[in-house]
Amino acid sequence: MGEASTDGRKLKGQRSKAELIEATIRIVARDGVAGVSHRAVAKEAGLPPTSAAYHFKTIDDLLTAALTSCMDQDAERIRQLTDTSGGGEEGVRALAAVMVTALTETAHLQAEFELYLLAACRPELRDPPRRWLAAIERFGRRYTDDPVRLRILAGTIDGMLMQALVTGAPPTRTEWEAVLRTILR
């Protein structure tokens, strides 16, 4: 068998895994973790019923992949922001813009919090949320070394995102900027 055909199958498998992870995120957002099954995820992804079980042996493997995907995407967004913005007003405005954008991706954010809470109960799932929190702390260190302020920053961001989901009233960019300025002063 040729290398090109092996690479093609590998690429197709990677695409299928990514589609299954995104389908899992949509299901968790819509139905909660309890709604996740191999069959439901495969159906949501538009793939054969056996594909989810082929790529993810257990539901735990699937949930871990979804949690890791969500948190790592968000952590990477914050790392890039930290690398490209200064520690001044520009950085505050940029972080506020990222938070406003996050609140437009409601399904992703709902799934993320559901999976975040799952990690609270399951220590083996805690590394992805820790990477998210480390990215927020790294951003905050552009402004302060005070460990209390850094914890307040992470807690406030998570809290405001959660409150926006619960109330349906997301903070505006101006509100985010005011809160961030207060914490990072």
N, C-alpha and C positions, 0 to 999 in steps of 0.2 A: 504494500500500500504506500502511496506517495506521501511525502511530507506535506504537500499542499492540502491533500484531502484530510490528513490528521489535523492540521492547523484549522481547517474549515470546520471540522466537527468540534474542536476545542472552542473556537469562537462562538459557534452556535450554542454550545453548552453554557458558556459564560453569559450570553444574551438571555438564555432561558432562566438561569439563576437570578439575573438582575430583574427580569420580568416577574419572577416568583416573589422576590423580595418586595418589589413595588406593590404587587397584588396583596401581599401580607399586610403591608402598611395601610392600604385602602380598607381591608377587612377589619383590621384592628380599630381604625378610625370610625368605621361604620358600626361594627358589632362588638367591639372589645376583643380582648385576648381569647375569650371563650368561643368566639366565632371562627377561630383559626383551626382548620383541619387541612390535611393534604389535599383532599378532594375539593374543598371550597377554594383554596388558594390556586390550584391548577385551573379550576373553572374561571375564576376571576382573571387569571392571566391569559385565558384563551389557549391553554396548552392541554395536552392529553392528561387524563386523570392520574396516570402513574408518574408524571414528570416531577411533581413536588416531592414525592417519596424517593424518587431516584436521586435527586440532588440534595435533599435534606432528609436524612434517615428518621429523624424524630421531629415532633412539633417544637421541642426545645431548640433544636438546631435551627429551625426556621425562624423562631422568635429571636434567637441570639443574632442571626444574620440581619434581621430587620432592625433590631435595636442598634447594632453596630453600624449599619448603614446610615440610619438617621443621625445618630450622635456624631459619627465621624464626618458626615457632610457638614453639619453645623459647626463642629470644632474647626474644620478646615476653613470655613467661611470666616470665622473669627481670627484664626491664625493669619490668613491672608490680609484681613483688615488691619491687624496689628502690624504686619510687616510693611504695609503701604501707607499707613497714616501716622502722623506725628502724635505726640502726647498732648496736643493742645485742643483747641476748639474744633478743629477739623476732625479729629478722632471721635469726639463726642457726637458730632453731626453724622459721621459715617456709621457709628454703632447704632444710633437712633434709626437711621435708614434701614439697616440690616434687620432690626427688630420689627419695624413696620412691615417689611417684606415678609418676614417669618410669619406674621399674623395673617397674611394673605394666603398662605399655604396651610389652611386650616386642617385638612385631612392629615397631612404630614405631622403637624404639631400635635394634634389629638393623639395620633398613634405614638408619637414620641413620648408624651406624658404617660400614656398607658404602659408603654414598655419601660419607662423610667421607674414607675411604681413597681413593676414586676422585678426590676433590679434591686429594689429595696428589700424584697423578700428572698432574692436568690443571689447570693454573693458572687457566683460565677458570671453574673451578667453586669457586674459593677464597673468593669474597666472602661467601656464606652462612655458612660456618664462621667467618670473621672476625667477622661480626656476632654470632654466638653467643659467641665469646671476648670481644668487646667488652662484651657484656651482663654476662658473669661479672665482668670487670674492673671495670665500673661498680658492680656490687654490692659487690665487695671494697673499693672506694675509700671505702665508708661506714665501713670499719674501719681501713684502712691506706693509705698512699701508697707503701709499700715495693714497688718493682717486682719484687723477688725473691718476696716473699710473694704478690703478685698472680699471678705465673706459676705458683707452687706451687698456688695455689687452682684455677686453670683446669686444670692438669695432673692434680691430685688428683681433681677432679670427673670429668673424662673417664676417668681410670684406674679409679676405683672403679665407674663405670657399666659400663665394658668388662669388668672383672673379675667383676662380678655376672652379666653375660651368659655369660661363659665358664665360671664355676664353678657357676652356678645357685644361688648363695648370696648374695642381695642383703643389703647392710648394713641394719640396722634404723635406725629414726629416731634412736634413742639413739646408735648408732655414728656416724651421719652428724654428729650434733650435736657429739660429742666431737672428731671430726676437724676439723670446721669451726672449733670454738673454738680448737683448737691452732694452726691456720693463721692465724686472724684475730685472735688475741690482741694 
